[in-house]
Amino acid sequence: MRVPLSAAAAGLLRSLLARAGVDRDRIYLTDFRSTDWQSLTFVGERHEICLRLAAPDAALLVDRLSDRLEDVEWNIPGQIVADIGLDGPPVTGRDGSVLLNLEALTIAE
């Protein structure tokens, strides 16, 4: 089942998956929530993303996804990633997988 995502949310998810550099079946999207956001001069969306990274190389994937996350030049057409970061520390499951929660703010160009 496909969850409907905005263009900004879909672009952000594609970019995160590409950053991991592994087959998509190694990363499971467990939750993705977007809400409209605006300031006096900008319009965008706040995103909450929850990913489960499969073992055995889950720790490597956490490093790839989170290393210098705020310095990444994101390529999302029509969007600027104004802020992105981890929402709490990664949580390792009994099966060796890691749950990674991220928050991001995208702004329409």
N, C-alpha and C positions, 0 to 999 in steps of 0.2 A: 504494500500500500504506500502510495506517495503522499507526503504531507505537503500541502500548498505553502510555498515560500515566496516572499516578495523577490524582486530582482536583486535587491541588495543582499538579502539573506542567502539566496541561492549562490550568488557570486562569492560571498564570504565563505560559505561552506566549500565550494569548489576550490577556492584558494587555499583553505586550510588542508584539505585532502591532498592537494598537489604538493604542499609544503612537507607533508609527511613522507612523500616519496615511496610509498608502498601501495600494493594492490588495495583497492577499496574494501575488499572483504576482511581486511585486518583492522578496520576502524568502523565501529558501529555508532550510528547516531541514535542516542537514547532520548534526547529531548532538544527541542529548538523552539525558542519563543522570541518573537519580535514584537515590539510596541512602538508606535509612532512617537517621535520626539521632535521638539522644535525649540528654538531660542528666538530672540528678536530678529536675527538675521539669517538663521539656518534652519533647514528642515531635514530630518533624517529618521533613523530608527535605532533603538537600543535592542541588542541581541543577547540572549542567554543561550549558551550552547553546552550541551553535555555529550561527551564522547566516551565510549568504552574502547580502549586500545587492547587488542588481543595479545596474549602471551604467545611465544616466549620472549619476544623483543619489545614488550610494552614500555620498558624504561627508556629504551632508545627512541621510541616514538614520542614519548613525553619530552625528551630533550629536543628532538627535531621541531616539535610543535611549539614549545615554550621558550626556546633559546632566543633572546633578543627580539621577542615578539613585537614589542613596541617600536622597534626600528625597521621593521619589514616594509618594503615598498609594495603595497598591495595593488594588484591590477584587476580592478572591478569596474567595468564600464559604467560611467555616469555616477560613480560613488567615490567618496574619500573615506578611508578608515581613520577617523579622528582619534579613536582611543580603543585599545584592545589589551586584555590581560587575563591572567588566571583569576578565577573566583574561588580562592581557597587552594590548599595544597592538593596534589593528586592523591587519590585513595586507591590502594592496592587491594584487590579482592583475593579471596582464598584460592581462586583458580589461576592467579598470577596476572590477570588483566588489571588495567589501571583505568579508573574513572577520572576524567579530566573535565573540569568545568571552566568555561571561558565567558567573558563578557566583552561586548564590543559596541561601539557607537559608529554608525556610518552616516555620512552626510551627503545629500544630493549635490552634485556639482552644478 
